[in-house]
């Protein structure tokens, strides 16, 4: 897909979910190597990336980690991969990746199904401060 930074890892997230917003803030705060860029799933760019990856929007609505030109991860695998990339103590949290995704994802899906009820929902996507705006990809890009 043209126009995406090839040296950054793209995190697609539910832009109206409070739990997802907190997860994005957690990653931004700890991204000392500046490896992540963020795109709301509901944005035009988010939809273009999902279409490019051929990911069914009805099946995945919470988190995708995409390494342009390499691979993408869904659901619990995306969260664990992001923690691994952060390094430090977060790498220890990622130790749960030894559990097969067929066992992890049902728990992930349960939390995802209930996230609005438990954590609430915003009326619109996060509006980043000037300080963190560079971490968000907003421009539309054309699929190749």
N, C-alpha and C positions, 0 to 999 in steps of 0.2 A: 504494500500500500504506500503510495507516494505521499510525501509531506510529513510523515511522522519521524521524529528523531530516532535514528537507528542506534544511538548509543544510550538510550534511556529505556526504562521498563515502564510500560503503560499499565496503569491500574484503572479499570473501568469499574464504576461503583454506582449504586443507587443514590442519585443526587438529592432525593427528598427524604431519605431514611436517616433518622437521628443516630442510630447505631452505626450505620455506614459512615456518616459524617465524623463520628468519634473515631472510627478506625482510620479514616483518612488523616485526621488531625494527629493521631498517634504516629502514623508512618511519617508524616511531614516533620514532626518534631524530632524524630530519631534518624532521619535520612541524612546523616552527616556526609555521605559520599555523593549526594545529589544524583541518585540513580532513578528516582521515580518521577513520573508525570501522571496526572490524574485527569480522567474524562468521565463526566456523568453519563450513565447509560442512556438517559433520556435526551441527551443533546444530539444534534445533527451528526457531529463527529462520532459520538458513541454508537449511533445506529449504523453509520458507515463502516466502522471497525467491526461490529458484529456481523454485518452482511459480508464483509471481506473474509472474515474467519469462518463464515457459514455456521454461526452459532445461532440457534433458535432462540429468539427473544422471549418466547413463552416458557422455555425450559430453564433459562439462567437469567435471574433478575437482581442479583445482589453483588457479585464480585468476579472479575476476570483479571488475570495478570497476563499481559501480552509482551513478549520480548520480540520486537519486530525482526523478521527474517529468521527466527529461531524456533520459538514454541509459544504455546499459550496454555494456561492452567485455569481450571474452573473450580468454583466452590471452595471446599476445604483445602484442596491442593493449591489454589491461588493464595489463600491466606497463609498457609505454611511456607510456601515459596517466598512470599514477601518477607516473612519473619527471618528466614534463612539469609536473604539478601541484606537485611539490616545488620546482621552479625551481632557480636557481643552476646548479652544475656538473651536476646531474642532468638538466637540460634538454638538455645536450649529449649525454648518453647516449641520450636519447629521439630523437636525430636519425635513428635507424634506422627510424623510422616511415615514412620515404619508401619503404622496401622493402615491396612488397605483402605482406599477411598470408598470402597463398597460398604465399609463399616463407618467411616467418618462422615460421609455425605448425608446419610439419613439424619444424623444429629444436626449437621449444618442446615439441612433443609427444614427441620423442625424450627430452629431458631429463625431462619429466613422467613418462614410462613407466619411467624408470630412477632416479627420485629416491629411492625407498626403498632401493634397492640401493646407491647411491652415498653418500647422506647419512644414511640410517637413518630409523627410524620410532619415534614415541613410542607408549606404550600408551594414552595419553589426550591430550585437547586441552590446550593451554597453559593454565596457571593464572596469570593476570597478577598482578603485584605490586600492592599498594594504589596505588602511584605511577602505574601505567598502566591501572588498571582502568576508568577513565572512557573510555578509547579503545575499549573492547569493548562491543558491544551484546549484552545477555544476555536481556533481557525478550522474551517472546513477544508477537507482535503479530498481529492478524487481517488476513488478505488482504481486499482490497476487490474 
